[in-house]
């Protein structure tokens, strides 16, 4: 793993409750992210571009270092093993961790739509996901959100999810390379990759889950695409730190909501290295959470879909209160009014 250049300037964390008169002391807080530079983590990059992590450091001594992983599964593993203090991945990893006896807590939602789409090579005689049996489908990594999404789309279109070959293609650069080499027939991925390939005519859109409408059609409810999570032990040890980090993202989501019709301004606020255009943002903003609140119906939809797809046992019974630590986002929302 390596620290991302986009956020290399943000690194160390303080015990927020112990800020002294001489200025805050600090210690490192590591946030795992995987894969990097995808639209599902828009609030991460917006917070950086808006200077909110810098504000946090100046005010409290808390500095945050984001570390790149190939996919969400690897990022979640880093959190579980203690190599990271937080992760910005999906609720599915919290559910899977609980099934394995690991107590992760979901803190805040980034998107209530899946923020990804299914595309196919334009020269293939495939007009619907129902025709993908026997094909190779690219995903970020095995067990990741894109892997689970691919399986659920196939199941919805009455295709056995195990009747295809899944290929882990990693981050955006390697995913695009695999696509151009045509080592995969279809791809479930996030923007900017999807918009880039479709706008070039290099891919055809088969199913769009970037909108709330497309998400609800599949799941019957909003579905948590990505967000912030941590270990229960971190919540117990340093609730002040958790509250500060959640507060940064609530502030960011409210700014994005307020400027959702000013896409040029949103694009300009992001780190220049991303190169995300208003078109990329436009395709995804309908599913962006307004304030980070974790919707109970969205949590239920995630658990239900994992059961239906056989990705958790049928007797899995962990509920909202076991999976979600909602008090921090609720406090941040009240404090931001």
RAKA-V949810 format. One record per pair of residues at least 24 apart in sequence whose C-alpha atoms are under 7 Angstrom apart, sorted by the first residue. I is the first residue (numbers start at 1). J is the second residue. Records with the same first field share a line. If there is no record, write none. Layout:
I->J + J
This chain:
1->67 + 68 + 69
2->67 + 68
3->66 + 67 + 68
4->66 + 67 + 68
7->65 + 66
8->65
10->53 + 63 + 64 + 65
11->63 + 64 + 65
12->62 + 63 + 64 + 65
13->61 + 62 + 63 + 64
14->60 + 61 + 62
15->241
16->60 + 240 + 241
17->240
19->60
24->60 + 61
25->61
26->61 + 62
28->63 + 64
29->63 + 64 + 65 + 85
30->64 + 65 + 66 + 67 + 84 + 85 + 86
31->65 + 66 + 67 + 84 + 85 + 86 + 87
32->66 + 67 + 68 + 75 + 78 + 84 + 86 + 87 + 88
33->66 + 67 + 68 + 69 + 72 + 75 + 87 + 88 + 89
34->68 + 69 + 70 + 71 + 72 + 75 + 89
35->68 + 69 + 70 + 71 + 72 + 170 + 171
36->68 + 171
37->274
38->190 + 191 + 192
39->190 + 191 + 192
40->115 + 190 + 226
43->110 + 249 + 252 + 253
45->270 + 271
46->252 + 269 + 270
47->252
49->269 + 270 + 271
50->269
52->248
70->170 + 171
71->140 + 141 + 144 + 170
72->144 + 145
73->141 + 143 + 144
79->230
85->230
86->228 + 229 + 230
87->228 + 229 + 230
88->226 + 227 + 228 + 229
89->226 + 227 + 228
90->145 + 225 + 226 + 227
91->224 + 226
92->302
94->323
95->323
96->312
103->231 + 232
104->229 + 230 + 231 + 232
105->229 + 230 + 231 + 232 + 323 + 324 + 325
106->228 + 229 + 230 + 323 + 324 + 325
107->228 + 229 + 324 + 325 + 326 + 329
108->227 + 228 + 246 + 292 + 293 + 294 + 329
109->224 + 226 + 227 + 228 + 289 + 292 + 293 + 294
110->226 + 227 + 288 + 289 + 292
111->224 + 225 + 226 + 287 + 288 + 289
112->222 + 223 + 224 + 225 + 287 + 288 + 289
113->209 + 210 + 211 + 212 + 215 + 222 + 223 + 224 + 225 + 287
114->209 + 210 + 215 + 223 + 224 + 225
115->190 + 209 + 210 + 225 + 284
116->188 + 189 + 190 + 191 + 208 + 209 + 210
117->188 + 189 + 190 + 194 + 207 + 208 + 209 + 210
118->187 + 188 + 189 + 205 + 206 + 207 + 208
119->186 + 187 + 188 + 203 + 204 + 205 + 206
120->185 + 186 + 187 + 203 + 204 + 205 + 206
121->185 + 186 + 202 + 203 + 204
122->202 + 203 + 204
127->206
128->206
129->154 + 157 + 206
130->154 + 157 + 158 + 159
133->159 + 163 + 164
134->163 + 164 + 165
135->164 + 165 + 185
136->164 + 165 + 166 + 167 + 184 + 185 + 186
137->165 + 166 + 167 + 184 + 185 + 186 + 187
138->166 + 167 + 168 + 169 + 184 + 186 + 187 + 188
139->166 + 167 + 168 + 169 + 187 + 188 + 189
140->168 + 169 + 170 + 171
141->168 + 169 + 170
142->168
146->188 + 189
150->188
152->309
156->218
191->280
192->276 + 280
195->280
210->283 + 284 + 287
211->284 + 286 + 287
212->286 + 287
219->301
221->297 + 298 + 301
222->298
223->298 + 301 + 302
224->298 + 299
243->328
246->328 + 329
247->332
250->291 + 292 + 332 + 333
251->336
253->289 + 290 + 291 + 292
254->290 + 291
257->290
291->333
292->329
293->329 + 330
294->326
296->320
